[in-house]
């Protein structure tokens, strides 16, 4: 299976420390986009952004977007599907 380039993270329980391991794996896999919906979406987006910057010596660019409580998983998937060009590709949903 090809590496996912676009991910929608559906947060069921909110931020958890193991997110850093998952994001590190996504950076290694060259994921280009992560949209977050569900519990603590904005906080999780901030954590992902911080992890991509790292120590600043070689930041990794990953476009992120958080979706508010009035937006559904389907809204997040729809937005991800609209991304094209360098961000084209299938959308993979990850429950967290």
PyMOL commands that set and color helices and strands:
alter all, ss='L'
color gray80, all
select helices_A, chain A and resi 19-28+41-53+73-82+85-87
alter helices_A, ss='H'
color red, helices_A
select strands_A, chain A and resi 6-11+33-38+63-66+91-95
alter strands_A, ss='S'
color yellow, strands_A
deselect
rebuild
show_as cartoon
